[in-house]
Amino acid sequence: MADAAPTPQELTRPKRPRFFWPGGLSARLLTLTILFVASAGAFALPPALASFEEKWLLDRIRAAELASLAPDATPDRKVSQQIAAQLLEGAGVVRVAIQADGVRRLVLGGPSLKRAPYLVDLRAQAPTSWLVAPFQTLFAGHGGYVRVVASPTFLRRVDFIEIVAPDADLRRGLVSYLWKLILVAAFVSTVAGVLVYLTLNFFLVRPMQRITKAMERFRADPEDAEARVQLSGRRDEIGRAEAELDRMQADLRTALNSRARLAALGEAVAKINHDLKNMLTSAQIASERLAALKDPKVSQALPRLERALDRAVKLASGVLAYGKTQEAAPEVHPVPLAAAIESAAEEARLTERNVALTCNIGAAEQVSADPDQLHRILANLLRNAREAIEHQERRRAPGRISVTLSRSAEASLVRVTDNGPGVPDRVQERLFQPFAGSGRPDGAGLGLAIARELAQGHGGDLTLAATGPKGSTFELRLPGVPPPAATPARRRATKSGAA
């Protein structure tokens, strides 16, 4: 099937930029999952590096604090430069100072510094400076120093202890720790990404692939029985999509079958239409010859025969129009409804089938309709009602059909009620669809479809007003409320079938 041509709106719509994605939905899902998990791991790097630096600096602070106790152990509270150098080297710092009672004192000191150190205060560090500190160390350059201020642990009556340490060892430790974190994050991201991908692929991607393949196969060949989507029984959105797709495929198959049968019907009608018109012409000639006879019985039956032949000729002439889903425009004028029902009942063969017809309509009551099309509507309704009564399994009462007329402000409502078994639930949705609305195996499903199309051609409608085990009621709505005919007499006619 060729792709549909783009609409003018699609041609004028500005094109949005599209990202290039390798592979299908599975590849995209795997790539995005790994990227998202890796991004989550990247957010964990700054706190991890900050914690590593804080621990490294605290270790230097504690070592320097212990080294600062050495001068207190000597009588003159001093140590030699050699011992001081050893203490500073063991603590990994170059200077140690303390402040007590507001007085800052250098306890151990080394040579002068070539570069001014940057400050890290561990006493009251803000979250932002705590996170930025390791990156400041990493990008401070070589040969730098860090000045650290912290609260003492071992010293009493001391405000704080301050050290100055080269940041080369700290930088090497941070770089080594950073690479470890990156490797661990990459491993965790890959493993988590693959696990999430496999899970989503099993629960989402594979069902979507199955639905997509079923749609593609159905599009290629709607009659392929294997193209039907396999229902998984899930109750989530995937299960609902499968169920809706299955129903849509079933409806489309029904519609395609109806169109195919309509096409076959149109082809068959086209072949027989010419011969049928010739046969009806011959029948009309024969009826004219019968009219010349003086037989009373022939004269009594001849008008009905002529009316039937006239309707048959018109129907044969316009049957191809219905094959094209197009009926002739109705020629609307007031029509006596009781007489139309009597004629339709005769064609529906109610009196021959032991089905009683009760027509609670006065002889002068009229409706606005095309006489021939109204006859076809009523004949289809009465025939369907009779067949529904005859095909019920257990008839608990004689068949009865009643026809009533009511008026609204702008329309006439004709109701046809029977005491049949009712319309099955499975048929109600497709009741007025050609070849799909019949509830009987031998029914074609065309009668109600034709009747409704004719009613809608008048500007009205035909609906199923009520149905159930005790019978069904169809309501025919015709626009207009014509006045009663000139005949003043009103009658209540009741026609009953043979017992």
Buried (B, 14 or more C-beta within 10 A) or exposed (E): EEEEEEEEEEEEEEEEEEEEEEEEBBEBBBBBBBEBBBEEBEEEBBEBBBEBBBEBBBEBBBBBBBBBEBBEEEEEEEBEEEBBBBBBEEBBBBBBBBBBEEEEEEBBBBEEBEEEBBEBBBEEBEEEBBBEBBBBBBEBEEEBBBBBBBEBEEBEEBBBBBBBBBBEEBBEBBEEBBEEBBEEBBEBBBEBBBEBBEEBBEEBBEBBBBBEEBBEBBEEEBEEEEBBBEEBEBEEEBBEBBBEBBEEBEEEBBBEBBEEBBEEBBEEBEEEBEEBBEEBEEBBEEBEEBEEEEEEEBEEEBEEBBBBBBBBBBBBBBBEEBBEEEBBEBEBEBBBBBBBBBBBBBBBBBBEBBBBBBBEBBBBBBBBBBBBBBBBBBBBBBBBBBBBBBBBEEBEEEBBBBBBBEEEEEBBBBBBBBBBBBBEEEBBEBBBBBBBBBBBEEBEBBBBBBBBBBBBBBBBBBBBBBBEEBBBBBBBBBBBBBEBBEEEEEEEBEBBBEE
